[in-house]
Amino acid sequence: MRVDLFDFDLPETSIALRPVNPRDSARMLVVDPKAPQRLTDHGVLELPSFLRPGDALVFNDTKVIPAQLEGIRRRSEEITTPVSLTLHMRVAPDRWKAFARPARRLKVGDRVAFGHGGNSCMLGTLDATVEEKGDAGEVTLRFDLSGPLLDEAIMATGHIPLPPYIASKRAEDAQDRTDYQTVYAREEGAVAAPTAGLHFTDRLFSKLNDLGIERHFVTLHVGAGTFLPVKADDTDDHVMHQEIGHVDAETASRLNAVKARGGRIVCVGTTSLRLIESAADENGTIHPWSGPTGIFITPGYRFRAVDMLMTNFHLPKSTLFMLVSAFCGLETMRAAYAHAIETGYRFYSYGDSSLLFRKD
């Protein structure tokens, strides 16, 4: 499909730079392509009223790490150059793939030191070697530390990688370490938050428990590739960056039981949806899954397992707007986004929510 079919005009004032407080007070646009009134305005706290006992919510429990690293490239004691790298996928205990800015400053074999301003004192820094250089600014870094020691060093030297549409307008601060994390995050490894889950609170979970809604957790470590624009003119020419995910056998079995008894699988976020759809076979049976997925969902895709999707509002011409257009229909989602802009919904990571019913 032509990528420009997924374009729309978004005013700068629609982009949320901070989340609402409390988290569950965000607005929620309900989109049901099969209902007489396709679009209705609600709040996140009303989510339970659209579910029924026996339904199951699927959450991504990945935890955001401070994966934005500011470093100094050293080719000699005299030649030092600042570089910025965003880790996006771990490939070994001591290796990460990362996006570099500016990538032209790096070549294979370069040494990069993180955690200092270029002074002579190297104590407490984190060092790496550029092992590979790929397309679109991607490099593979081999760090001098490995495993838990590397994890601790990244936590000490890195910054929360706010999405570009926020970072271009304000700096990351201490509040983001709390705001840009779901309350149920536990598996460290993501460089971007599964933002649909940012709306959940103990108060909302209590309401869901009272209704008998099941909660299940999967893990997809969201990569920085989620921020990359689609530069191709046709969706067939776009290559998705892979992300590491995990669905354990018990969760797969319980979700299959939900479907068998007539319950609905409701994914909280496009990340959990992409993982569940990766783990499901053509008959809709969900299997245990562990490994990379680069699933790219566009209109025409036949959804195998997911019945409903709770998600924030996405970028124009993004793979995620393509995904929701596949879920509800392109015409419906274009109308939904036009309504959201006109009525003042807040967009992107810190913005409002939508609840989508799948179009058959």
Salt bridges, closest charged atoms under 4 A:
ASP4 OD1 - ARG2 NE 3.04
GLU12 OE1 - LYS169 NZ 2.75
ASP24 OD1 - ARG203 NH2 2.49
ASP41 OD1 - HIS339 NE2 2.85
GLU46 OE1 - HIS42 ND1 3.13
ASP55 OD2 - ARG264 NH2 2.74
ASP61 OD2 - ARG186 NE 2.62
ASP94 OD1 - ARG95 NH1 2.78
ASP110 OD1 - ARG75 NE 2.94
GLU131 OE1 - ARG95 NE 2.73
GLU131 OE2 - ARG142 NE 3.17
GLU138 OE2 - HIS88 NE2 2.62
ASP144 OD2 - ARG111 NH2 2.77
ASP151 OD1 - ARG90 NH1 2.66
GLU172 OE1 - HIS159 ND1 3.41
ASP173 OD2 - ARG18 NH2 2.37
ASP173 OD2 - ARG170 NH1 3.98
ASP176 OD1 - ARG18 NH1 3.85
ASP176 OD1 - ARG170 NH2 2.86
GLU214 OE1 - HIS216 NE2 2.54
GLU214 OE2 - ARG261 NH2 2.54
GLU243 OE1 - ARG274 NH1 2.72
GLU250 OE2 - ARG254 NH2 2.69
ASP281 OD2 - HIS287 NE2 2.83
ASP307 OD2 - LYS259 NZ 2.92
ASP307 OD1 - ARG358 NH1 3.67
ASP360 OD2 - LYS34 NZ 3.72
ASP360 OD1 - ARG358 NH2 3.87
